[in-house]
């Protein structure tokens, strides 16, 4: 697979006199791709019908003549001010009933058909004009769906759309009442037009109502994206991508990805460490200038699955960002490490955000490859180094990992609706398991929940998948692999009710969850032999053999044949013990890695990455801070 680099560029921000020099310097750095246009609607159409594409024509031509390929973004994440005057009810409304006003970005409801028509119109104009342009080699729809908490909207437009969605899903109001259990608290409806959105209730709304609303909101994103894809695909043969964001789970990225050619995501390791990883103060301090050793890798593997093998990093942090609680500069060498880590996980392209730091507006404190005065920022040399290295390095050959981890957006919504304890989340649980696998030196494939063929995997993990369809249970039970499920796997039916027989009701597994509890942060339960249960624990009945027990003798993990059920959220030592046990049973080799060192296997090589600020010892010698080793696989 050929690897390439790129950057994000905003010609509308700069005097046209510098465009050609910028393009020349990009090419000399070794960049291939330039993403443009995703925020430019007000310059493309400053007033309704006043179309001004001439500057974009010249920008694309300038970049193309320098040998660069353009990723053209649709500008629908930033509707101009006149759009609000035309469609005043298009603004999203937050959970507290307040409109998300103009003056920033992503200020629209996915349910507004008038705005959707405007998006169809502007995308059609762009695709008609540039769909066959030889310099436009890829497209990006919108920008960062879900960023700034913009998936769930509670306007009257959304309410009407949700009522229609419910009518289509349930067909009769009696069926909806049964599905949600509306007999409870006299919540029964006599018609779909009575259904409100689940915000602003006196106390918590019905969990079935919430889950339906979350599914509706996700479907609205898919509908919105599909309109743009269909327009572009009819007019261009270039591949189409969207740039997802880390730990944004408010819509199903797999389903949106089904309509795309490439999945991409925006990687900000230092910003995410403070903002999204959920690490304690000591971990944040140790990796303050490097980022979490696993967070980026998790999303690389996730978006490889979303893109069905084709994925990019559309935005890579090159220096301090502007939006996290604190915004340190990367350790020297980390921009290079982040780039190579993405390539080791199968990325086709890594694009740095942005080419030049903006001296104005909201992102003026966000660094780029150039300073605002056009002098080189520190990351430019690292980008150029990566460009030189990928020009001569062997191509990365993908290979199926021995371990698979299922990730389910629907389960994340169910956990969010009913976490059962402060701080408990599906993403957090899955990420804890991913980290444990990586600490053991393992490469991991993330699978979508519709997967039923597990051929080639020796270990499959399904933690916390709240609703498990029966055919998935059967496929896992029949797989030629060690299987780990739980906690809370199969704990609810498709409409968010507790099923009977009680969970997990897994074929051949003699385990029943009889009671659940959440734990105070200062009340861990020690496990015999090391480790502890934190946050959440289930009482397990049944004849399946005990694998892990608490000090009081009660089993928290039980096993029948190749299927292990874990009824607890464990700390790192507890997860590490179970990973070691499962890998030994599956015949998977593990490694004892130094803290902060991670490996990634391809078909022919093993990459070693040092995410620490200290030199560490490896079997091949010292690995310096932010160091990378590539060794042939045996």
C-alpha positions as CSV (number, residue, x, y, z in Angstrom):
1,X,0.0,0.0,0.0
2,X,1.4,3.4,-1.0
3,X,1.6,5.9,1.9
4,X,1.1,9.7,1.3
5,X,1.1,12.9,3.3
6,X,-1.0,16.0,3.0
7,X,-2.2,19.1,4.8
8,X,-5.3,21.2,5.3
9,X,-5.3,24.6,3.6
10,X,-7.6,27.6,3.4
11,X,-6.8,29.7,0.3
12,X,-9.7,32.0,1.2
13,X,-7.7,33.0,4.4
14,X,-4.7,34.2,2.5
15,X,-3.8,36.7,-0.2
16,X,-3.9,35.1,-3.6
17,X,-0.3,36.2,-4.1
18,X,1.0,33.6,-1.7
19,X,-0.9,30.6,-3.1
20,X,1.7,29.6,-5.6
21,X,4.5,29.8,-3.1
22,X,2.5,27.8,-0.6
23,X,1.9,25.1,-3.2
24,X,5.5,25.0,-4.1
25,X,6.6,24.6,-0.5
26,X,4.0,21.9,0.1
27,X,5.3,19.9,-2.8
28,X,8.9,20.4,-1.7
29,X,8.0,19.2,1.8
30,X,6.8,15.9,0.2
31,X,3.1,16.4,0.6
32,X,0.7,14.9,-1.9
33,X,-2.8,15.9,-0.7
34,X,-4.3,19.3,0.1
35,X,-7.8,19.5,1.7
36,X,-9.7,22.7,1.0
37,X,-13.1,24.2,0.9
38,X,-14.9,22.7,3.8
39,X,-15.6,26.0,5.5
40,X,-15.9,28.3,2.5
41,X,-19.6,28.6,1.9
42,X,-19.7,32.4,2.6
43,X,-17.0,33.0,0.0
44,X,-18.6,30.6,-2.5
45,X,-22.0,32.2,-2.1
46,X,-21.9,35.5,-0.2
47,X,-25.6,36.1,-0.9
48,X,-28.3,33.7,-2.1
49,X,-27.6,32.8,-5.7
50,X,-24.5,35.0,-5.9
51,X,-22.1,32.3,-6.9
52,X,-18.4,33.1,-6.8
53,X,-16.4,30.0,-7.7
54,X,-13.7,31.8,-9.7
55,X,-11.3,32.0,-6.7
56,X,-11.8,28.3,-6.0
57,X,-11.1,27.6,-9.7
58,X,-7.8,29.4,-9.4
59,X,-6.9,27.8,-6.1
60,X,-7.4,24.3,-7.4
61,X,-5.5,25.1,-10.5
62,X,-2.6,26.5,-8.5
63,X,-2.4,23.5,-6.3
64,X,-2.7,21.1,-9.2
65,X,0.0,22.8,-11.3
66,X,2.3,22.2,-8.3
67,X,1.7,18.5,-8.6
68,X,-0.7,18.4,-5.6
69,X,-4.0,16.5,-5.3
70,X,-7.0,18.2,-3.9
71,X,-9.5,16.8,-1.4
72,X,-12.5,19.1,-1.9
73,X,-14.7,19.5,1.1
74,X,-18.4,20.3,1.0
75,X,-19.0,23.5,3.0
76,X,-22.1,22.3,4.8
77,X,-20.7,22.4,8.3
78,X,-20.7,26.2,8.2
79,X,-23.9,27.6,6.7
80,X,-23.5,31.4,6.1
81,X,-25.5,34.0,8.0
82,X,-28.0,34.6,5.2
83,X,-29.0,30.9,5.5
84,X,-30.3,31.5,9.0
85,X,-32.4,34.4,7.7
86,X,-33.8,32.1,5.0
87,X,-34.4,29.2,7.4
88,X,-34.6,30.6,11.0
89,X,-35.9,27.2,12.3
90,X,-32.9,25.3,11.0
91,X,-30.8,25.9,14.1
92,X,-30.2,23.0,16.4
93,X,-31.6,23.2,20.0
94,X,-29.7,21.9,23.0
95,X,-31.1,19.6,25.7
96,X,-32.1,22.6,27.8
97,X,-34.2,24.0,24.9
98,X,-31.7,26.7,23.9
99,X,-31.0,27.3,20.2
100,X,-27.4,26.8,19.0
101,X,-26.9,30.2,17.4
102,X,-24.9,31.5,14.5
103,X,-21.3,32.7,15.2
104,X,-19.4,29.5,15.2
105,X,-20.0,26.3,13.2
106,X,-22.2,23.2,13.0
107,X,-25.2,25.3,13.7
108,X,-27.9,23.2,12.0
109,X,-30.3,20.4,12.7
110,X,-29.9,17.3,10.6
111,X,-33.7,17.0,10.5
112,X,-34.3,20.3,8.7
113,X,-35.4,19.5,5.2
114,X,-35.0,23.1,4.0
115,X,-31.4,23.1,4.9
116,X,-30.9,19.7,3.5
117,X,-32.2,21.0,0.2
118,X,-29.7,23.9,0.4
119,X,-26.9,21.4,1.0
120,X,-28.0,19.3,-1.9
121,X,-28.0,22.4,-4.1
122,X,-24.5,23.7,-3.1
123,X,-23.0,20.2,-3.4
124,X,-24.5,19.7,-6.8
125,X,-23.0,23.0,-7.9
126,X,-19.6,21.9,-6.6
127,X,-19.8,18.4,-8.1
128,X,-21.0,19.8,-11.5
129,X,-18.1,22.1,-11.6
130,X,-15.3,20.0,-10.2
131,X,-16.5,16.4,-10.5
132,X,-14.2,15.8,-13.5
133,X,-11.5,18.2,-12.6
134,X,-8.2,16.2,-12.9
135,X,-6.8,17.9,-9.8
136,X,-9.8,17.0,-7.5
137,X,-8.8,13.5,-6.5
138,X,-11.0,13.0,-3.5
139,X,-14.0,14.5,-1.6
140,X,-14.9,15.1,2.0
141,X,-18.5,15.5,3.1
142,X,-19.2,18.2,5.6
143,X,-16.8,18.3,8.6
144,X,-16.6,16.3,11.9
145,X,-20.2,15.2,12.3
146,X,-20.9,15.2,16.1
147,X,-18.2,17.7,17.1
148,X,-19.4,20.2,19.7
149,X,-22.2,17.9,20.8
150,X,-24.2,18.6,17.6
151,X,-26.0,15.3,16.8
152,X,-28.8,15.4,19.3
153,X,-31.2,18.4,18.6
154,X,-34.4,19.1,20.4
155,X,-36.2,21.6,18.1
156,X,-39.8,21.3,16.9
157,X,-38.4,20.2,13.5
158,X,-36.7,17.3,15.3
159,X,-39.8,16.4,17.2
160,X,-41.9,16.1,14.1
161,X,-39.2,14.1,12.3
162,X,-38.9,11.8,15.4
163,X,-42.6,11.2,15.4
164,X,-42.5,10.2,11.8
165,X,-39.5,7.9,12.5
166,X,-41.4,6.2,15.3
167,X,-44.4,5.7,13.1
168,X,-42.2,4.0,10.5
169,X,-40.4,1.8,13.0
170,X,-43.3,0.7,15.2
171,X,-46.2,1.0,12.7
172,X,-48.8,1.2,15.5
173,X,-48.9,3.2,18.7
174,X,-49.8,0.1,20.7
175,X,-46.6,-1.6,19.5
176,X,-44.6,1.4,20.6
177,X,-46.2,1.5,24.0
178,X,-45.4,-2.2,24.4
179,X,-41.8,-1.8,23.2
180,X,-41.1,1.1,25.6
181,X,-43.1,-0.3,28.5
182,X,-45.2,2.8,28.7
183,X,-47.7,1.2,31.1
184,X,-45.1,2.3,33.7
185,X,-45.9,5.7,35.2
186,X,-49.0,5.9,32.9
187,X,-46.8,7.0,29.9
188,X,-49.0,5.4,27.3
189,X,-49.7,7.4,24.1
190,X,-52.8,7.2,21.9
191,X,-51.2,8.6,18.8
192,X,-47.7,9.3,17.4
193,X,-48.4,13.0,17.4
194,X,-48.3,13.0,21.2
195,X,-44.7,11.9,21.4
196,X,-42.3,14.5,22.7
197,X,-38.5,14.4,22.7
198,X,-37.0,12.9,25.9
199,X,-35.5,16.1,27.3
200,X,-37.0,18.5,29.8
201,X,-38.9,15.8,31.7
202,X,-39.3,16.1,35.5
203,X,-37.0,13.1,36.2
204,X,-35.3,10.6,33.9
205,X,-37.2,9.8,30.7
206,X,-38.1,6.2,29.7
207,X,-34.9,4.4,28.6
208,X,-36.7,2.9,25.6
209,X,-37.8,6.4,24.6
210,X,-34.2,7.6,24.9
211,X,-32.8,4.7,22.9
212,X,-35.3,5.2,20.1
213,X,-34.3,8.9,20.0
214,X,-30.6,8.1,19.8
215,X,-31.2,5.7,17.0
216,X,-33.3,8.3,15.2
217,X,-30.6,10.9,15.6
218,X,-28.0,8.6,14.1
219,X,-30.2,7.7,11.2
220,X,-30.7,11.5,10.5
221,X,-26.9,11.8,10.2
222,X,-26.8,8.9,7.7
223,X,-29.6,10.5,5.7
224,X,-27.9,13.9,5.6
225,X,-24.5,12.4,4.5
226,X,-26.1,10.1,1.9
227,X,-27.7,13.0,0.1
228,X,-24.2,14.5,-0.5
229,X,-22.6,11.2,-1.4
230,X,-25.3,10.5,-4.0
231,X,-24.9,13.9,-5.6
232,X,-21.1,13.6,-5.8
233,X,-21.1,10.0,-6.9
234,X,-23.3,10.8,-9.9
235,X,-20.8,13.4,-11.0
236,X,-17.3,12.2,-10.0
237,X,-15.3,9.0,-9.9
238,X,-13.1,10.3,-7.1
239,X,-13.4,8.6,-3.7
240,X,-15.5,10.2,-1.0
241,X,-14.5,10.4,2.7
242,X,-15.8,12.0,5.9
243,X,-13.5,13.0,8.8
244,X,-14.8,11.5,12.0
245,X,-13.6,12.6,15.5
246,X,-12.1,10.7,18.4
247,X,-14.5,9.4,21.1
248,X,-17.6,10.8,19.3
249,X,-20.2,8.1,19.6
250,X,-23.5,9.9,19.1
251,X,-24.1,8.3,15.7
252,X,-23.2,5.0,14.1
253,X,-20.0,5.6,12.1
254,X,-20.2,2.1,10.5
255,X,-23.5,2.9,8.9
256,X,-22.4,6.3,7.7
257,X,-19.2,4.6,6.4
258,X,-21.3,2.2,4.3
259,X,-22.0,5.1,1.9
260,X,-18.4,6.2,1.7
261,X,-15.2,5.0,0.0
262,X,-12.8,6.1,2.7
263,X,-13.1,6.6,6.5
264,X,-10.9,9.3,7.9
265,X,-10.5,10.8,11.4
266,X,-8.9,13.8,13.0
267,X,-6.1,12.9,15.4
268,X,-5.1,15.3,18.2
269,X,-3.2,13.2,20.7
270,X,-2.3,15.9,23.2
271,X,-5.7,17.5,23.1
272,X,-7.5,14.2,23.5
273,X,-5.2,13.2,26.5
274,X,-6.6,16.1,28.5
275,X,-10.1,16.2,26.9
276,X,-11.3,12.6,26.1
277,X,-9.0,9.8,27.2
278,X,-10.3,9.8,30.8
279,X,-6.8,9.2,32.3
280,X,-5.8,10.1,35.8
281,X,-3.5,13.0,36.6
282,X,-0.4,10.8,36.9
283,X,-1.0,9.3,33.4
284,X,-1.7,12.8,31.9
285,X,1.5,14.1,33.4
286,X,3.6,11.1,32.1
287,X,2.3,11.5,28.6
288,X,1.6,15.2,28.5
289,X,3.8,15.8,25.4
290,X,3.3,12.4,23.7
291,X,-0.4,11.6,24.1
292,X,-1.9,8.3,25.4
293,X,-0.1,5.3,24.0
294,X,-3.4,3.6,22.9
295,X,-6.0,6.2,22.1
296,X,-4.8,7.0,18.6
297,X,-4.2,3.4,17.8
298,X,-7.7,2.5,18.9
299,X,-9.2,4.9,16.5
300,X,-6.8,3.9,13.7
301,X,-8.2,0.3,14.1
302,X,-11.8,1.5,14.5
303,X,-11.7,3.6,11.3
304,X,-9.9,0.9,9.4
305,X,-13.1,-1.2,10.1
306,X,-15.4,1.8,9.3
307,X,-13.7,2.2,6.0
308,X,-13.6,-1.5,5.2
309,X,-9.8,-1.3,4.9
310,X,-9.5,2.2,3.4
311,X,-8.8,4.9,5.9
312,X,-6.9,8.2,6.4
313,X,-5.9,10.6,9.1
314,X,-7.5,13.8,7.6
315,X,-6.2,16.0,10.4
316,X,-3.0,15.3,12.4
317,X,-2.0,17.5,15.2
318,X,1.3,19.2,14.4
319,X,1.9,21.3,17.5
320,X,-0.1,22.9,20.4
321,X,-3.8,23.1,19.8
322,X,-6.2,25.7,21.1
323,X,-9.2,23.9,22.5
324,X,-8.0,21.5,25.3
325,X,-7.8,22.4,29.0
326,X,-4.0,22.8,28.5
327,X,-2.2,22.8,25.2
328,X,1.4,21.7,25.4
329,X,3.8,21.3,22.5
330,X,4.7,17.8,21.4
331,X,7.9,16.1,22.4
332,X,10.4,16.4,19.5
333,X,9.8,13.4,17.2
334,X,6.2,12.8,18.2
335,X,4.7,14.2,15.0
336,X,6.9,11.7,13.1
337,X,5.9,8.9,15.5
338,X,2.1,9.7,15.2
339,X,2.5,9.7,11.4
340,X,4.3,6.3,11.3
341,X,1.9,4.8,13.8
342,X,-1.0,5.6,11.5
343,X,0.8,4.0,8.6
344,X,1.6,0.9,10.6
345,X,-2.1,0.5,11.3
346,X,-2.8,0.8,7.6
347,X,-3.5,4.5,6.8
348,X,-3.3,5.5,3.2
349,X,-2.6,9.2,4.0
350,X,-1.8,11.4,6.9
351,X,-2.7,15.1,6.5
352,X,-1.5,17.7,8.9
353,X,-3.9,20.4,10.3
354,X,-3.0,22.9,9.1
355,X,-0.5,24.3,6.6
356,X,-0.2,27.8,8.2
357,X,-1.4,29.0,11.6
358,X,-4.2,31.5,11.3
359,X,-3.6,34.9,12.9
360,X,-7.3,35.6,13.4
361,X,-10.6,34.1,14.7
362,X,-11.2,31.1,16.9
363,X,-8.2,28.9,15.9
364,X,-5.4,31.6,16.0
365,X,-3.7,29.6,18.9
366,X,-3.8,26.4,16.9
367,X,-0.4,25.7,15.4
368,X,0.3,24.6,11.8
369,X,3.3,23.5,9.8
370,X,4.1,27.2,9.3
371,X,3.9,30.1,11.7
372,X,1.5,33.0,10.8
373,X,4.5,34.8,9.3
374,X,5.1,31.8,7.0
375,X,8.3,30.7,8.7
376,X,8.6,27.0,9.4
377,X,7.1,25.7,12.6
378,X,8.9,22.8,14.3
379,X,6.6,20.1,12.8
380,X,7.5,21.0,9.2
381,X,10.9,19.3,9.4
382,X,9.3,16.2,10.9
383,X,6.7,16.1,8.1
384,X,9.5,16.4,5.6
385,X,11.4,13.6,7.3
386,X,8.4,11.3,7.2
387,X,8.0,12.2,3.5
388,X,11.6,11.2,2.8
389,X,11.2,8.0,4.8
390,X,8.0,6.8,3.1
391,X,9.5,7.4,-0.3
392,X,12.1,4.7,0.2
393,X,10.6,2.4,3.0
394,X,9.0,-0.9,2.1
395,X,5.2,-0.6,1.7
396,X,3.1,-1.6,4.7
397,X,1.3,-4.9,4.0
398,X,-1.8,-5.4,6.0
399,X,-2.5,-8.7,7.8
400,X,-5.4,-10.0,9.9
401,X,-4.7,-9.7,13.6
402,X,-5.1,-12.7,15.9
403,X,-7.4,-10.8,18.2
404,X,-10.8,-9.1,17.4
405,X,-12.7,-6.7,19.5
406,X,-16.4,-5.8,18.6
407,X,-17.4,-2.2,18.9
408,X,-21.1,-1.3,18.9
409,X,-22.4,2.3,18.8
410,X,-25.8,1.1,19.9
411,X,-24.3,-0.3,23.0
412,X,-22.7,3.0,23.8
413,X,-26.0,4.8,23.6
414,X,-27.6,2.2,25.9
415,X,-24.8,2.6,28.5
416,X,-25.1,6.4,28.2
417,X,-28.8,6.1,28.9
418,X,-28.4,3.7,31.8
419,X,-24.8,3.7,33.1
420,X,-25.9,2.4,36.5
421,X,-22.9,4.3,38.1
422,X,-21.2,7.6,37.7
423,X,-18.3,7.5,35.2
424,X,-19.2,4.1,33.7
425,X,-19.3,4.1,30.0
426,X,-19.2,1.6,27.2
427,X,-16.4,3.4,25.4
428,X,-14.4,3.4,28.6
429,X,-14.9,-0.3,29.1
430,X,-14.0,-1.3,25.5
431,X,-11.0,1.1,25.6
432,X,-9.8,-0.5,28.9
433,X,-9.8,-3.9,27.1
434,X,-8.1,-2.5,24.1
435,X,-5.4,-1.1,26.3
436,X,-4.9,-4.4,28.0
437,X,-4.5,-6.2,24.7
438,X,-1.9,-3.6,23.6
439,X,0.0,-3.8,26.8
440,X,0.4,-7.5,26.0
441,X,2.0,-6.6,22.7
442,X,-1.0,-7.6,20.6
443,X,-2.3,-6.2,17.3
444,X,-6.1,-5.9,17.3
445,X,-8.8,-5.8,14.6
446,X,-12.0,-3.9,15.6
447,X,-15.1,-5.4,14.1
448,X,-18.6,-4.0,13.6
449,X,-21.5,-5.6,15.5
450,X,-23.0,-7.1,12.3
451,X,-19.9,-9.4,11.9
452,X,-20.8,-13.1,12.0
453,X,-17.7,-14.7,10.4
454,X,-14.8,-14.9,12.8
455,X,-12.6,-17.1,10.7
456,X,-8.9,-16.7,11.4
457,X,-9.3,-15.0,14.8
458,X,-8.0,-16.9,17.8
459,X,-9.5,-14.6,20.4
460,X,-12.7,-12.5,20.1
461,X,-13.8,-10.0,22.8
462,X,-17.3,-8.6,23.2
463,X,-17.3,-6.5,26.4
464,X,-20.4,-4.6,27.3
465,X,-22.5,-5.2,24.2
466,X,-25.8,-4.4,25.9
467,X,-28.0,-6.0,23.2
468,X,-26.6,-9.2,21.5
469,X,-28.8,-10.6,18.7
470,X,-29.3,-14.3,18.9
471,X,-27.5,-14.9,15.6
472,X,-24.4,-13.2,16.9
473,X,-24.5,-15.4,20.0
474,X,-24.7,-18.4,17.8
475,X,-21.9,-17.3,15.5
476,X,-19.6,-16.6,18.5
477,X,-20.5,-20.0,20.1
478,X,-19.6,-21.7,16.9
479,X,-16.4,-19.8,16.3
480,X,-13.1,-21.6,16.4
481,X,-11.7,-19.0,18.9
482,X,-11.6,-18.2,22.6
483,X,-14.6,-15.9,23.3
484,X,-14.8,-13.3,26.1
485,X,-18.2,-11.6,26.7
486,X,-19.5,-9.3,29.5
487,X,-20.0,-7.4,31.6
488,X,-23.5,-6.3,30.7
489,X,-23.3,-8.1,27.4
490,X,-26.8,-9.3,26.4
491,X,-28.2,-7.4,29.4
492,X,-31.1,-5.8,27.4
493,X,-33.3,-6.7,24.5
494,X,-33.5,-4.5,21.4
495,X,-35.9,-2.1,23.0
496,X,-33.9,-1.7,26.3
497,X,-35.8,-4.1,28.5
498,X,-34.3,-6.8,30.7
499,X,-34.8,-10.1,28.8
500,X,-36.0,-13.4,30.3
501,X,-34.3,-15.8,30.5
502,X,-31.9,-13.5,32.3
503,X,-28.6,-12.6,30.6
504,X,-26.4,-13.5,29.1
505,X,-28.5,-16.5,27.8
506,X,-25.5,-17.6,25.7
507,X,-25.5,-21.0,24.0
508,X,-23.7,-23.6,26.0
509,X,-22.7,-21.2,28.7
510,X,-24.0,-22.1,32.1
511,X,-24.0,-18.6,33.6
512,X,-26.9,-16.4,34.8
513,X,-26.5,-12.8,36.0
514,X,-28.7,-12.7,39.1
515,X,-27.9,-9.3,40.4
516,X,-25.8,-6.2,39.5
517,X,-24.2,-3.4,41.5
518,X,-22.1,-0.4,40.9
519,X,-19.2,0.4,43.3
520,X,-17.9,3.5,44.9
521,X,-14.5,4.6,43.5
522,X,-13.0,4.1,46.9
523,X,-14.5,0.6,47.4
524,X,-12.6,-1.8,45.0
525,X,-13.1,-5.5,45.5
526,X,-9.7,-7.4,45.5
527,X,-9.4,-10.4,43.2
528,X,-7.6,-13.5,44.5
529,X,-4.2,-13.6,43.0
530,X,-4.1,-9.9,42.1
531,X,-6.1,-7.1,40.6
532,X,-9.5,-5.7,41.7
533,X,-13.0,-5.0,40.5
534,X,-13.8,-1.3,40.1
535,X,-17.0,0.4,39.2
536,X,-19.3,-2.4,38.4
537,X,-19.9,-6.1,39.4
538,X,-22.5,-8.8,38.7
539,X,-23.5,-11.8,40.8
540,X,-23.0,-14.9,38.6
541,X,-25.0,-18.1,39.1
542,X,-24.5,-21.4,37.2
543,X,-22.3,-24.4,36.9
544,X,-19.7,-22.9,34.5
545,X,-16.2,-23.2,36.0
546,X,-14.8,-20.2,38.0
547,X,-11.9,-18.4,36.3
548,X,-11.5,-15.4,38.6
549,X,-12.8,-15.1,42.1
550,X,-12.9,-12.4,44.7
551,X,-11.3,-12.8,48.1
552,X,-14.7,-13.8,49.5
553,X,-14.8,-16.8,47.1
554,X,-17.5,-15.5,44.7
555,X,-16.7,-15.9,41.0
556,X,-16.5,-12.8,38.8
557,X,-15.5,-14.8,35.7
558,X,-16.9,-18.2,34.6
559,X,-16.1,-20.4,31.6
560,X,-17.8,-23.2,29.6
561,X,-15.6,-24.6,26.9
562,X,-14.1,-21.7,24.9
563,X,-16.6,-19.1,26.2
564,X,-15.7,-16.9,29.2
565,X,-18.1,-14.6,30.8
566,X,-16.7,-11.7,32.9
567,X,-19.2,-10.2,35.3
568,X,-17.1,-7.2,36.4
569,X,-15.2,-4.2,35.3
570,X,-11.6,-4.9,36.4
571,X,-8.6,-2.6,37.0
572,X,-5.6,-2.9,34.7
573,X,-3.9,-5.8,36.6
574,X,-7.2,-7.7,36.6
575,X,-7.6,-7.2,32.8
576,X,-4.0,-8.1,32.3
577,X,-4.4,-11.4,34.1
578,X,-7.4,-12.4,32.0
579,X,-5.7,-11.4,28.7
580,X,-2.7,-13.6,29.7
581,X,-5.0,-16.5,30.5
582,X,-7.1,-16.2,27.3
583,X,-4.0,-15.8,25.1
584,X,-2.4,-18.9,26.6
585,X,-5.5,-20.9,25.8
586,X,-5.7,-19.5,22.3
587,X,-2.0,-20.1,21.6
588,X,-1.3,-16.4,21.1
589,X,2.2,-15.1,21.9
590,X,2.3,-12.1,24.2
591,X,5.1,-9.7,25.1
592,X,6.3,-8.0,28.3
593,X,6.5,-4.5,27.1
594,X,8.1,-1.5,28.9
595,X,5.7,1.1,30.1
596,X,4.6,3.3,27.2
597,X,6.1,1.0,24.5
598,X,3.7,-0.5,21.9
599,X,4.1,-2.7,18.9
600,X,2.1,-3.1,15.7
601,X,2.4,-6.1,13.4
602,X,2.0,-6.0,9.6
603,X,2.3,-8.9,7.2
604,X,6.1,-8.6,7.1
605,X,7.2,-6.3,9.9
606,X,6.8,-5.4,13.6
607,X,6.8,-1.7,14.4
608,X,8.0,-0.7,17.9
609,X,6.9,2.8,19.2
610,X,8.2,4.5,22.3
611,X,5.5,6.8,23.6
612,X,7.6,7.8,26.7
613,X,9.9,10.7,27.3
614,X,12.7,8.3,28.3
615,X,14.9,5.9,26.5
616,X,13.7,2.3,27.0
617,X,15.4,-1.0,26.5
618,X,14.0,-3.4,23.8
619,X,15.3,-6.8,22.6
620,X,16.9,-4.8,19.7
621,X,18.7,-2.2,21.9
622,X,17.8,1.2,23.3
623,X,14.8,3.0,21.9
624,X,15.0,6.8,22.5
625,X,12.0,9.0,23.4
626,X,9.5,9.2,20.5
627,X,11.6,6.5,18.8
628,X,10.5,4.0,16.2
629,X,11.9,0.6,15.4
630,X,11.0,-1.6,12.4
631,X,12.0,-5.2,12.4
632,X,11.1,-8.1,10.1
633,X,8.6,-10.6,11.6
634,X,9.8,-14.1,12.2
